[in-house]
Amino acid sequence: MRIRLLAGAAAGLTLALVGAVPAGAATAGNASLSVLHGVPDLTVDVYVNGALTLDNFAPGDLAGPLDLAPGTYTVAITAADAADASAPVIGPVDLPLAADMDYTAVAHLDAAGAPTATLFTNDISNTAAGEGRLTVRHVAAAPAVDVLAGGTAVISGLVNPKESILNLAPGTISASVAAAGTTAPVIGPADVSVVEGTNTIVYAWGSLEANNLALAVQTISGLHSAPAGVPSGELGLASDSPASPAPLLLGAALLVAAGGVVLMVRRTPVRLPRD
């Protein structure tokens, strides 16, 4: 799925999509892999095991989840329309994927502004009854940040490429990102929904120096303590306002809560290499 941002005058917009594969259809014993492009101003191609898998992948695009057999996959990120993976701008990097695990691979800038890649393991353990999970990941060219809720730091000193996880009661949080030890937002404030039985994953990406910091949001639902089906991955994106996600394969909902942004969504095929 390709998700692009266009400037607009919307304070809130919800889009619902139904994918080609029903929720809960992930193969038992396989790994789930999503891919986020968090390098500004660089459209790329993504090769997996030497095969072109994502074509013309643009900044802010969030694709997946891909249903993959466990094993180690070699990923190379090249300039758009490269003939092959021989001259990557990032990588090649080896991604070890274990059975029944959920991952997000992020191409992003390190704290100094150099392109890099990070593989995150998503927490798909059951949430406590009556709770949701909020994961915040710093993948921006920026120093340490604090995450503020209602003007108070709830996460302090988060550095690139680390994450922090909170288990919270369901509700809506007015969140913003500020330089560590300060309260002046560099992203937000924006409303973030914490949903029972769902891991809402927020990525701060882009470059502070280039003034193009943005947020991407991914959710993984079905994590209730009581049986509620097989967990399914859902993806979404927002800039200066997180979104409830929209997945490539499993169906989704996108929410733009603030910041005057309109989302346009179109599907693009994802080609999986054969081992």
Residue pairs with C-beta under 8 A, 6 or more apart in sequence:
1 62
1 63
1 235
1 246
1 247
1 248
1 265
1 266
1 267
1 268
2 58
2 61
2 63
2 265
2 266
2 267
2 268
3 60
3 61
3 62
3 235
3 236
3 237
3 246
3 254
3 263
3 264
3 265
4 58
4 60
4 61
4 263
4 264
5 60
5 214
5 237
5 239
5 261
5 262
5 263
6 261
6 262
6 263
6 264
7 260
7 261
7 262
8 260
8 261
8 262
9 260
9 262
10 256
10 260
10 261
10 262
11 257
11 258
11 260
12 255
12 256
12 257
12 258
13 254
13 255
13 256
13 262
13 263
14 244
14 253
14 254
14 255
15 246
15 253
15 254
15 263
15 265
16 252
16 253
16 254
17 246
17 247
17 251
17 252
17 253
17 254
17 265
18 251
19 247
19 248
19 249
19 250
19 251
19 252
20 249
21 249
21 250
22 250
22 251
23 222
23 229
23 232
23 250
23 251
24 222
24 229
24 230
24 232
24 250
25 249
25 250
26 32
26 65
26 67
26 230
26 232
26 233
27 67
28 100
29 70
29 99
29 100
30 67
30 68
30 69
30 70
30 99
30 100
31 67
31 68
31 69
31 70
31 97
31 98
31 99
31 100
31 101
31 102
31 103
32 64
32 65
32 66
32 67
32 68
32 101
32 102
32 103
32 233
33 64
33 65
33 66
33 68
33 73
33 95
33 97
33 103
33 104
33 105
34 62
34 63
34 64
34 65
34 66
34 103
34 104
34 105
34 218
34 233
34 235
35 46
35 54
35 57
35 62
35 63
35 64
35 66
35 104
35 105
35 106
35 107
36 61
36 62
36 104
36 105
36 106
36 107
36 108
36 139
36 203
36 205
36 216
36 218
37 44
37 57
37 58
37 59
37 60
37 61
37 62
37 107
38 59
38 60
38 106
38 107
38 108
38 109
38 139
38 140
38 203
38 205
38 206
38 216
39 59
39 90
39 107
39 108
39 109
39 115
40 59
40 109
40 205
40 206
40 207
40 210
40 212
41 59
41 210
41 212
42 59
42 89
42 115
43 56
43 57
43 58
43 59
43 80
44 54
44 56
44 57
44 77
44 78
44 79
44 80
44 89
44 90
44 107
45 52
45 54
45 55
45 56
45 57
45 77
45 78
45 79
45 80
45 81
45 82
46 52
46 53
46 54
46 57
46 75
46 76
46 77
46 78
46 107
47 53
47 75
47 76
47 77
47 78
47 84
47 85
47 88
48 73
48 74
48 75
48 272
48 273
49 73
49 74
49 273
49 275
50 74
50 76
50 84
50 85
50 273
51 271
51 273
51 274
52 271
53 270
53 271
53 272
53 273
54 61
54 63
54 270
55 80
55 268
56 80
56 81
57 63
57 80
60 214
60 216
60 237
60 239
61 237
62 216
62 218
62 235
62 236
62 237
63 235
63 248
63 268
63 270
64 104
64 233
64 235
64 247
64 248
64 249
64 270
65 102
65 233
65 235
65 247
65 248
65 249
65 250
66 270
66 272
67 249
68 97
68 272
69 275
70 97
70 98
70 99
71 96
71 97
71 275
72 94
72 95
72 96
72 97
73 94
73 95
73 97
74 91
74 92
74 93
74 94
74 95
75 91
75 92
75 93
75 94
75 95
75 105
75 117
76 85
76 88
76 90
76 91
76 92
76 93
77 88
77 89
77 90
77 91
77 107
77 115
77 117
78 84
78 85
78 87
78 88
78 89
79 87
79 89
85 92
89 115
90 107
90 115
90 116
90 117
91 117
93 117
93 119
95 103
95 105
95 119
97 103
101 121
101 124
102 121
102 122
102 124
102 220
102 231
102 233
103 119
103 120
103 121
103 122
104 119
104 120
104 122
104 201
104 218
105 117
105 118
105 119
105 120
106 117
106 118
106 119
106 120
106 137
106 139
106 161
106 203
106 205
107 115
107 116
107 117
108 115
108 116
108 117
108 118
108 139
108 140
108 160
108 161
108 205
109 115
109 116
109 139
109 140
109 141
109 160
109 205
109 206
109 207
110 116
110 141
110 160
110 161
111 141
111 142
111 143
111 159
111 160
112 141
113 141
113 207
113 209
116 161
118 139
118 161
120 137
120 163
122 135
122 199
122 201
122 218
122 220
123 133
123 135
123 165
123 199
124 199
124 220
124 223
124 231
125 223
126 223
126 224
126 225
127 133
127 167
127 196
127 197
127 198
127 199
127 223
127 224
127 225
128 167
128 225
129 224
129 225
129 226
130 169
130 170
130 196
131 167
131 168
131 169
131 170
131 196
132 167
132 168
132 169
132 170
132 194
132 195
132 196
132 197
132 198
132 199
132 200
133 165
133 166
133 167
133 168
133 194
133 198
133 199
133 200
133 223
134 165
134 166
134 167
134 168
134 173
134 192
134 194
134 199
134 200
134 202
135 163
135 164
135 165
135 166
135 199
135 200
135 201
135 202
136 147
136 155
136 158
136 163
136 164
136 165
136 166
136 201
136 202
136 204
137 161
137 162
137 163
137 201
137 202
137 203
137 204
138 144
138 145
138 158
138 159
138 160
138 161
138 162
138 163
138 204
139 160
139 161
139 203
139 204
139 205
140 160
140 204
140 205
140 206
140 207
140 208
140 213
141 160
141 206
141 207
141 208
141 209
141 210
142 160
142 179
142 186
142 204
142 207
142 208
142 213
143 159
143 179
143 180
143 208
144 157
144 158
144 159
144 179
144 180
145 157
145 158
145 177
145 178
145 179
145 180
145 186
145 204
146 153
146 155
146 156
146 157
146 158
146 177
146 178
146 179
146 180
146 181
146 182
146 183
147 153
147 154
147 155
147 158
147 164
147 175
147 176
147 177
148 154
148 175
148 176
148 177
148 178
148 183
148 185
148 189
149 173
149 174
149 175
150 173
150 174
151 183
153 183
154 166
155 164
155 166
156 180
157 180
158 164
158 180
168 194
169 194
170 194
170 195
170 196
171 193
171 194
172 191
172 192
172 193
172 194
173 191
173 192
173 193
173 194
174 188
174 189
174 190
174 191
174 192
175 188
175 189
175 190
175 191
175 192
175 202
175 242
176 185
176 187
176 188
176 189
176 190
177 185
177 186
177 187
177 188
177 204
177 213
178 184
178 185
178 186
179 186
186 208
186 213
187 204
187 213
187 214
187 215
187 240
188 215
188 240
188 241
188 258
188 259
189 258
190 215
190 238
190 240
190 241
190 242
190 257
190 258
190 259
191 241
191 242
191 257
191 258
192 200
192 202
192 217
192 242
192 257
193 200
193 242
193 244
193 255
194 200
195 219
195 221
195 244
196 224
197 221
197 222
197 223
197 224
197 225
197 228
198 219
198 220
198 221
198 222
198 223
199 219
199 220
199 221
199 223
200 217
200 218
200 219
200 242
201 217
201 218
201 219
201 220
202 215
202 216
202 217
202 242
203 215
203 216
203 217
203 218
204 213
204 214
204 215
205 213
205 214
205 215
205 216
206 212
206 213
206 214
207 213
214 238
214 239
214 240
215 238
215 239
215 240
215 241
215 242
216 236
216 237
216 238
217 236
217 237
217 238
217 242
217 243
217 244
217 245
218 233
218 234
218 235
218 236
218 245
219 234
219 235
219 236
219 244
219 245
220 231
220 232
220 233
220 234
221 231
221 232
221 234
222 228
222 229
222 230
222 231
222 232
223 231
232 247
232 250
232 251
233 247
233 249
233 250
234 245
234 246
234 247
234 250
234 251
234 252
234 253
235 245
235 246
235 247
235 248
235 252
236 242
236 243
236 244
236 245
236 246
236 252
236 253
236 254
236 255
237 243
237 245
237 254
237 263
238 255
238 256
238 257
238 259
238 261
238 263
239 259
239 261
240 258
240 259
240 261
241 256
241 257
241 258
241 259
241 261
242 255
242 257
243 254
243 255
243 256
243 257
243 263
244 252
244 253
244 254
244 255
245 252
245 253
245 254
246 252
246 253
246 254
246 265
248 267
248 270
254 263
254 265
256 262
256 263
